Structure formats: C-alpha cells, structure tokens
Amino acid sequence: MDSAPPTASPRHQAALAFIFVTVMLDMLAFGIIIPVLPHLIVDLIGGSIAKAAVWTSAFGTVYMLMQFVFSPVQGTLSDRYGRRSVILISSFGLGVDFLVMALTPTLWLLFVGRAVSGICAASFSTSNAYIADIVPKERRAAAFGMMGAAFAVGFIIGPALGGFLGHIGLRLPFWVAAVLSLINFCYGFFVLPESLPPEQRTRHFNWRHANPFGALVLLRRYPQVFAFAAVVFLINLAQFSLNSTYVLYTDYRYGWGPQAVGFTLGLVGLCSGVVQAVLVRQLMPRLGERRLIMIGLSLCVLGYLLFGLASVGWVFLLGIPFLCLGGLSGPPAQALMTQQVDPHEQGRLQGALTSLASLAGIFGPAVFANLFALFISDHAPMHLPGISFVLAALLLVGAAILASYAIRHVQPVQAATASEHPSMPAHGELSPVADVIAHEHHPHDQPESSP
C-alpha cells in the first residue's frame, strides 16, 4: 500500500532521521564489541584460544538462531501492534543487554546475553517496514540506499572504536554500546511517530506468517532462481569463516590484539564502501551482470586463500582488497534474481534470501570455529591455522560453478522489468567481509511486513 504521506513533512523527516540513526548506532554498538568479545571469552574460560574458538562458534550460532526465529516474529508483531513499539522495545532491550554483558563475571550469562542481543537486533526488518510505510514507492530505493549508508558508517567506525576502547579495557566497549543503544531509545521515544495506523494493522497475530521457514517455500516456485539462491547460501556460509575465526586467528597467528583487529576491520569497511559506492556503478555498464558475478567470485576466492595461507601479517592484509572486491558479485546476482520473480513477490524473495543467510549463520560458526580449533590442536592431522579460510575458498569455487550454470539458464526479461525493481543488498552479498562485524544485520526492503 503506497498511499504514504509525503516525506517532506518535518514529522516524517524526523522519523526517517531516527531510523537512519537507529541503524547506524546499532551497527556502531555491535561493531564496537566484535574486536573484544572473543578475547573476553578467552579470559572467562582461562586463556585457551582453541576452547575460546569453540565457544565463539556457539555464541555465533545462538545469535543467528535467534535472528532466524525472531525476525519474522517481530515483523508480524509490528503488523499487529505497530512499528514504533517494536523498534523502541528492541532498542531498550539492547541497551540493558549490553549492560548485563559488561558486568557479567560468568561465561553462561555472557552467552545468554548474546542470545538476547540476537532477539533484539531482529528489529532491523521492522525498521525497513517503517520506511515502506511512510516513503512513497518511487522514493523507497533512495531511502533504503540511505539505510545502506548508515550500515556502512557504523561498520567502518564501530570496530576501529571498539579496538581502541578494548585496548583500554575489554569491558569498556560493552559500556559504550549500552550507552549508544539507550540514547537511541530515548531519542526515538520523543521523536519517532507511529507509521502504521490502527485501521491498517492486522487484527490477530498470525503464527503462519511468523514461521521462519515460510519464505523459503517461495524458492521452490521459481526454479530459475534456485541455483542463484544456492550461490547466495554458499557465499554467506563462506563469510562465516570470518565471523567465527577472524579475531582469534589473527591473535594466534600474528599476535594481533583488539586494537589491531579493530583497525583492520575499519580498513575492511573502507574498502567495501569503495567497492559498493564506486566500482559496482562504474563496472556494471561496461562488463555486464554475468561477467561481474564471475569476476567478483574469482577475486573473493583469491582473498580467502591469501587469508588462509599467509604466514605473516602483511600478506594477510593483501587479501583484504581482493576479498572486498568479491562484493562485485552481489548486486548483479541480486538484479538477475529480482528479474525472474513476479513484482508482487519481491519482498518474499528478499525474505527467502535472508532466511538462507540466517541458516548459514546457524551452521557456519560451528563448522569453521571447530575446524580452526582442531587444526591448531595437538591432535591436528596437519598444522593449518587458516583451514577455515581455505574451506571458504573451496565453497566459493563451488558457488562459481553454480553461478556459471545459473547464468546460462537465466530467463530473458524485458528491460522495464529490471528497472522496476532496483537491486537491494541481500545479507552478506554486497560486502563479503561486512559480516565479520554483524553477521546478523541486513537492512532489507521487506514489503510483506508493510500494510
């Protein structure tokens, strides 16, 4: 339903500004703790990096499991009770949760805190539904572009700030994250209006719509996008080698502490931003969608191999630009998929891709972190600390083979169809290393949650 009020009114401008700030501050809050969370786990379990890797995988798995389960639940709740209450409760919950994690003396309470973070952070889909409520259809692409910009700003600043704060004290980033989330709640409480009028809300909470597996059914109806969906799944699965091992791997192999990790993640964000803001737009008209997909995947394979096989830190750093250039494959793949799906099901397509990313996040951390722990242990079949990144490279070789098949069988469409559906970033597609920071955050246009 697109009869939204004009975005020019001061009230709606303030609401859009709040949503922008919400995404940016939430990304900043989560980015701040990423460089220090694995080190805090090491402290709480007594100093073993191998054991910490296993626990880190469990933390990542429970986070993504909560995201997978509660993203559709929060979307359905916002359809029933309105967007404002869901967003504000989530912001407040994040603030309190970060406070608990800053104070906890035990590993199990930190684990519970991470699970609660996954539940509260599921409100990103509600923020997108809010935009769909108040922004006219012809302006939504630009509005969601601003959300992507907010995501990028938080991603670049967060880990660098977290590394700096973590160098002072491992728990200090949690205190700062809590303050940011609570400031965000207070700001929204006084500024954010409700976007969904009572007459446009659903009358009952529908558990069928809250089913996280429901969106995946869509892919069965469109065989021409099924291979592309498998490519998306493999890309996301490979990215969790970074989420689950980056901090501990660089500590184990190169002796990098929170500050060095934070600065390198900031470099990752900067490179990813250049790729997305400049290179994709410049290269798409010259190379075309199909070539750009294959080039991006090939460069990403090279980046993962450099990560996994680098014996010194400067060689590892050389892999960052190649890994970020892998983001060239995301937008054209997304564009080809949107061209194959009916206009009224674009939102469900995005939901299906989000569900695939969440599934990858449930299994990926356990696989990669446990492999890392095994290959640095005394029982390792061979000493290969970078085994997770080598496996990620092999997964992307498989993704490239599937993409080559999908490209050959993609259905031709009229040019107008493609222009009607601007490509929006699916989780993990645009920036292969963005999920090092927030493997659960993905600003998406999800019109199925809008009136």
C-alpha positions in Angstrom: 0.0 0.0 0.0 1.7 3.1 -1.2 -0.6 5.9 -0.2 2.0 7.1 2.3 2.3 10.7 3.5 4.8 12.8 1.8 8.3 12.5 3.1 8.8 16.3 3.0 6.8 16.9 6.3 9.0 17.7 9.2 7.5 14.9 11.2 8.3 12.2 8.7 11.8 13.7 8.0 12.4 13.4 11.8 11.2 9.8 11.7 13.4 8.9 8.7 16.3 10.5 10.5 15.6 8.4 13.6 15.6 5.2 11.5 18.9 6.2 9.9 20.4 6.9 13.3 18.9 3.7 14.7 20.6 1.6 12.1 23.9 3.5 12.4 24.0 3.4 16.2 23.0 -0.3 16.4 25.7 -1.1 13.8 28.2 1.0 15.8 27.2 -0.7 19.1 27.7 -4.2 17.7 30.8 -3.2 15.8 32.4 -1.9 19.0 32.2 -5.3 20.8 33.3 -7.5 17.9 37.1 -7.0 18.4 36.8 -7.7 22.2 34.1 -10.4 22.6 36.4 -13.4 21.7 39.2 -12.0 24.0 36.6 -11.7 26.8 35.6 -15.3 26.2 39.3 -16.3 26.5 39.6 -14.5 29.8 36.4 -16.1 31.2 37.5 -19.7 30.3 41.1 -19.4 31.4 43.2 -18.5 28.4 42.8 -21.3 25.8 42.4 -20.0 22.3 41.2 -23.4 21.0 38.5 -23.6 23.6 37.6 -20.0 23.0 37.1 -20.7 19.3 34.6 -23.4 20.1 32.7 -21.1 22.5 32.8 -18.3 19.9 31.2 -20.6 17.4 28.4 -21.3 20.0 27.9 -17.6 20.5 27.6 -17.0 16.8 25.2 -19.9 16.3 22.9 -18.9 19.1 22.9 -15.3 17.8 21.9 -16.3 14.3 19.4 -18.8 15.6 17.6 -16.0 17.5 17.8 -13.9 14.4 16.3 -16.6 12.2 13.4 -17.3 14.6 12.6 -13.8 15.8 12.9 -11.7 12.6 9.6 -12.9 11.2 8.1 -12.8 14.7 9.0 -9.2 15.2 7.7 -8.4 11.7 4.4 -10.0 12.4 4.2 -8.3 15.8 4.8 -4.9 14.1 1.9 -5.6 11.7 -0.3 -6.3 14.7 0.8 -3.6 17.2 2.7 -1.1 15.1 6.3 -0.4 14.2 7.1 2.2 16.9 6.6 -0.1 19.9 8.7 -2.9 18.5 11.6 -0.7 17.5 11.7 1.1 20.9 11.4 -2.1 22.9 14.2 -3.6 20.9 16.5 -0.6 21.4 15.8 -0.6 25.1 16.4 -4.3 25.3 19.8 -4.0 23.5 20.9 -1.3 26.0 20.0 -3.3 29.0 21.6 -6.4 27.5 24.9 -4.7 26.8 24.9 -3.5 30.4 24.5 -7.1 31.6 27.3 -8.3 29.3 29.5 -5.5 30.6 29.0 -6.7 34.2 28.8 -10.5 33.9 31.5 -12.5 35.7 30.5 -15.8 34.1 30.5 -17.3 30.6 27.0 -18.7 30.8 25.5 -15.2 31.5 27.5 -13.7 28.6 26.1 -16.5 26.4 22.5 -15.7 27.5 23.2 -12.0 26.8 24.4 -12.8 23.3 21.1 -14.7 22.7 19.1 -11.7 23.9 21.1 -9.5 21.6 20.1 -11.7 18.6 16.4 -11.3 19.6 16.5 -7.6 20.0 18.6 -7.0 16.8 15.9 -8.8 14.8 14.1 -5.4 14.7 16.1 -4.4 11.6 13.3 -5.8 9.4 10.8 -3.7 11.4 12.9 -0.6 10.6 12.6 -1.4 6.9 8.9 -1.9 7.2 8.7 1.5 8.8 10.3 3.0 5.8 8.0 1.2 3.5 5.0 2.6 5.4 6.0 6.3 5.1 8.0 6.6 1.9 6.2 6.6 -1.5 7.1 3.7 -3.8 9.1 5.8 -6.2 11.4 7.1 -3.4 12.0 3.9 -1.5 15.1 2.9 -3.4 16.8 6.1 -2.3 15.6 5.7 1.3 16.9 2.1 1.5 20.2 3.4 0.0 20.4 5.7 3.0 19.9 2.7 5.3 22.8 1.0 3.5 24.9 4.1 4.0 24.0 4.1 7.8 25.0 0.4 7.9 28.4 1.2 6.2 29.1 4.2 8.6 28.5 2.0 11.6 30.6 -0.8 10.1 33.6 1.4 9.4 33.7 3.3 12.7 32.5 0.6 15.1 35.3 -1.9 15.0 38.1 0.7 15.0 36.5 2.4 18.0 36.0 -1.0 19.7 39.6 -1.9 19.1 40.7 1.4 20.7 38.4 1.0 23.7 39.3 -2.6 24.1 43.0 -1.7 24.3 42.0 0.3 27.4 39.7 -2.4 28.9 37.9 -5.4 27.5 34.6 -4.5 29.0 34.7 -0.8 28.1 33.2 -1.3 24.6 30.2 -3.0 26.2 29.5 0.0 28.4 29.8 2.3 25.3 27.5 0.1 23.3 24.9 0.1 26.1 25.0 3.9 26.3 24.6 4.2 22.5 21.6 1.9 22.5 19.9 3.7 25.4 20.5 7.1 23.9 18.9 5.7 20.7 15.9 4.6 22.8 15.5 8.0 24.4 15.8 9.8 21.1 13.1 7.6 19.5 10.8 7.8 22.5 10.5 11.5 22.0 10.9 11.8 18.2 9.6 8.6 16.5 5.9 8.7 15.4 3.9 5.5 14.6 3.9 4.8 10.9 1.2 2.1 10.8 -2.3 3.5 11.5 -4.6 1.2 13.7 -7.0 0.7 10.8 -4.2 -0.8 8.6 -2.9 -3.3 11.2 -3.7 -6.9 11.3 -6.4 -8.0 13.7 -4.6 -11.1 15.0 -1.1 -12.3 15.4 -0.6 -14.9 12.6 1.8 -17.6 13.6 1.9 -18.8 10.0 3.3 -15.5 8.9 5.8 -15.7 11.8 7.2 -19.1 10.6 10.9 -18.5 9.6 10.7 -21.4 7.1 7.7 -19.9 5.2 9.7 -17.6 3.0 11.9 -20.4 1.7 8.9 -22.1 0.1 9.0 -19.3 -2.5 12.2 -20.6 -4.0 10.5 -23.9 -5.0 8.1 -21.9 -7.2 10.9 -20.3 -9.1 13.4 -23.0 -10.3 15.2 -20.3 -12.4 16.4 -18.6 -9.3 17.1 -21.7 -7.2 20.7 -22.0 -8.5 21.3 -18.3 -7.7 19.8 -18.9 -4.2 22.3 -21.7 -3.7 25.1 -19.4 -4.7 23.9 -16.9 -2.1 23.8 -19.6 0.5 27.4 -20.7 -0.3 28.6 -17.0 -0.2 27.0 -16.5 3.1 28.3 -19.8 4.5 31.9 -18.9 3.4 31.7 -15.5 5.1 31.1 -17.1 8.5 34.7 -18.3 8.4 35.5 -14.6 9.1 32.8 -14.2 11.8 33.9 -17.2 13.8 37.7 -17.1 13.5 39.0 -13.7 12.3 39.8 -12.3 15.8 41.2 -15.5 17.3 43.1 -16.5 14.1 44.9 -13.1 13.8 45.7 -13.3 17.5 47.0 -16.8 17.3 49.0 -16.4 14.1 50.1 -12.7 14.1 49.7 -11.7 17.7 47.1 -9.0 16.9 45.2 -7.6 19.8 41.8 -5.8 19.9 43.3 -2.5 18.6 45.0 -4.1 15.6 41.9 -6.1 14.8 39.7 -3.0 15.1 41.8 -1.0 12.7 42.0 -3.8 10.1 38.2 -4.2 10.3 37.9 -0.5 9.7 40.1 -0.9 6.6 37.8 -3.7 5.5 34.8 -1.4 5.9 36.5 1.3 3.9 37.5 -1.0 1.0 34.0 -2.5 1.0 32.5 1.0 0.8 34.6 2.0 -2.1 33.7 -1.2 -4.0 29.9 -0.7 -3.4 29.8 3.1 -3.9 32.2 3.4 -6.8 33.3 0.3 -8.6 29.9 -1.5 -8.9 28.3 1.5 -10.5 31.3 2.1 -12.8 31.9 -1.5 -13.9 28.3 -2.8 -14.3 27.6 -0.9 -17.6 31.0 -1.9 -19.0 31.2 -5.6 -18.1 27.5 -6.6 -17.6 25.9 -8.6 -14.9 27.2 -12.0 -15.8 30.8 -11.1 -16.1 30.8 -9.1 -12.9 29.4 -12.1 -11.0 32.2 -14.4 -12.1 34.9 -11.7 -11.6 33.7 -11.0 -8.1 33.6 -14.6 -7.1 37.1 -15.3 -8.5 38.6 -12.4 -6.7 37.0 -13.4 -3.4 38.5 -16.9 -3.8 41.9 -15.3 -4.1 41.2 -13.2 -1.0 40.3 -16.2 1.2 43.3 -18.1 0.0 45.6 -15.2 1.0 43.9 -15.1 4.4 44.3 -18.8 5.0 47.8 -19.3 3.7 49.5 -16.1 4.8 52.3 -16.8 7.3 52.9 -13.1 8.1 50.5 -10.2 8.8 51.4 -8.0 5.8 50.5 -10.9 3.4 47.2 -11.3 5.2 46.5 -7.6 4.7 47.0 -8.0 1.0 44.0 -10.3 1.0 41.6 -7.6 2.2 41.2 -5.7 -1.1 40.6 -9.0 -3.0 38.0 -10.1 -0.5 36.2 -6.8 -0.7 36.3 -6.9 -4.5 34.3 -10.1 -4.1 31.4 -7.7 -3.4 31.2 -7.0 -7.1 29.3 -10.3 -7.5 26.4 -9.3 -5.1 24.5 -6.6 -6.9 24.4 -8.2 -10.4 23.3 -11.6 -8.9 20.6 -9.8 -6.9 19.4 -7.9 -10.0 19.2 -11.1 -12.0 17.1 -12.8 -9.3 14.7 -9.9 -9.0 14.1 -10.0 -12.7 13.0 -13.6 -12.5 10.4 -13.1 -9.8 6.9 -11.6 -10.0 6.7 -7.9 -8.9 4.3 -8.6 -6.0 6.7 -11.2 -4.6 9.9 -9.2 -4.4 9.7 -8.8 -0.7 9.2 -12.5 -0.2 12.3 -13.1 -2.3 14.3 -10.9 0.0 12.8 -12.7 3.0 13.9 -16.1 1.5 17.4 -14.8 0.9 17.5 -13.5 4.5 16.4 -16.9 5.7 19.1 -18.6 3.8 21.7 -16.2 5.3 20.4 -17.0 8.7 20.6 -20.7 8.1 24.2 -20.3 7.0 24.8 -18.4 10.3 23.4 -21.2 12.3 25.7 -23.8 11.0 28.7 -21.8 9.7 30.2 -20.7 13.0 30.2 -24.2 14.4 31.9 -25.7 11.3 34.6 -23.1 10.9 35.5 -22.4 14.5 35.7 -26.1 15.3 37.9 -26.7 12.3 40.2 -23.9 13.5 40.3 -25.4 17.0 41.1 -28.8 15.6 43.9 -27.7 13.2 45.8 -25.7 15.9 45.4 -28.5 18.5 47.9 -31.3 19.3 45.5 -33.8 17.5 45.5 -31.9 14.2 46.1 -34.0 11.1 48.3 -31.1 10.0 49.1 -27.7 11.4 47.0 -25.3 9.3 45.5 -22.5 11.3 43.9 -21.0 8.2 41.9 -24.1 7.4 38.6 -22.1 7.8 39.6 -19.6 5.0 40.8 -22.4 2.7 37.5 -24.2 3.1 35.7 -20.8 2.4 37.7 -20.5 -0.8 36.6 -24.0 -1.9 33.0 -23.2 -1.1 33.2 -20.1 -3.4 34.7 -22.3 -6.2 31.5 -24.3 -5.9 29.5 -21.1 -5.9 31.2 -20.0 -9.1 30.4 -23.3 -10.8 26.7 -22.9 -9.8 26.7 -19.3 -10.9 28.0 -20.3 -14.3 25.2 -22.8 -14.6 22.5 -20.3 -13.4 23.8 -17.6 -15.8 23.4 -19.9 -18.8 19.8 -20.8 -17.8 18.5 -17.4 -16.6 15.3 -16.3 -18.4 15.5 -13.2 -20.6 13.3 -10.4 -19.4 12.2 -7.0 -20.7 14.4 -4.1 -19.7 11.5 -2.4 -18.0 11.1 -5.2 -15.6 14.6 -4.9 -14.3 14.2 -1.2 -13.8 11.1 -1.6 -11.8 12.9 -3.4 -9.1 16.1 -1.8 -8.0 18.6 -4.2 -6.6 18.7 -4.2 -2.8 21.6 -5.8 -0.9 20.9 -9.2 0.4 22.6 -10.2 3.6 26.2 -10.8 3.0 26.1 -10.3 -0.7 27.4 -6.8 -1.1 30.3 -6.9 1.2 31.8 -10.3 1.8 33.5 -9.1 5.0 30.8 -6.9 6.4 29.5 -9.9 8.4 32.8 -10.0 10.3 31.1 -7.2 12.3 27.5 -8.0 12.2 26.7 -11.4 10.7 23.1 -10.8 11.5 22.3 -7.3 10.3 20.9 -6.8 6.9 18.8 -3.8 6.0 16.2 -5.2 3.6 13.1 -3.9 1.9 10.5 -6.3 3.1 7.2 -5.1 1.9 5.4 -8.1 3.1 5.5 -6.5 6.5 4.1 -3.3 5.3 0.4 -2.5 5.0 
